[in-house]
Amino acid sequence: MIRVCLAGATGWVGRPLAEAIQTSGDLALVSAVARRAAGERINEVAISGSVEEALRVPSDVFVDYTSAAAVKSNVMLAIEAGRHVVVGSSGLTNDDFAEIDAAARAKKVGVVAVGNFAITAALLQRFAVEAAKYIEDFEIIDIAYKEKIDAPSGTARELAWRLGTDPSKVHSLRLPGYTIGLEVRFGKEDERLTLHYDGGPGAKPYISGTLLAIRRVGGVVGLVRGLDGIL
């Protein structure tokens, strides 16, 4: 049984993820974090108001679905506590990932960070990497809901990293009516190719990928970026 500490347990993805962990046959939710719900319970699990408090409960894997403002400090606390980590929050930069990788290797734990756990988003990234071998000119369009505070998103940052470019190639749109989306436009003389991913308002597409990462992160030392790295 893999013991899981979940930060962001009452959020958009966190709430259905907590339920999925509790109904699985091989995972156990042993602690949870949600600042605004501290003192409440998810079935038998008490919700902590801080990561430090939640990490006092013995666990194997720490999962972060919080916010761009909190994710780095949360991840570093979990690594320091000797936990494997799965990162579903956005907002981390390439420099942040380098620091996280070094800390994880020093502690001999694994970190799996995925910009978007949906299989369709992973496929877009795979197709884009293949297209970039033949078409060198491209631009990335990062689309999300108006209130999303980080720009570019973790999904767009991950794609830019995989394509070997920096976030200057990313154009971020924050508009009402959208959830999260990603578009890559490739162009060469007399032809063009567009790849587009759109996420809907439900969290279901992200659950199975996150559960897979929880199950596999224990076999990793250091940082793995992207869902492809654990398939």
Secondary structure, DSSP 8 states (H G I E B T S, - for coil): -EEEEEESTTSTTHHHHHHHHHHSSSEEEEEEE-GGGTT-EETTEEEESSHHHHTTS--SEEEE-S-TTTHHHHHHHHHHTT-EEEE------HHHHHHHHHHHHHHT-EEEE-S---HHHHHHHHHHHHHHTT---EEEEEEE-TT---SS-HHHHHHHHHTT--GGGEEEEE-TT--EEEEEEEEETTEEEEEEEEE-S-SHHHHHHHHHHHHHGGG--EEEESGGGG-
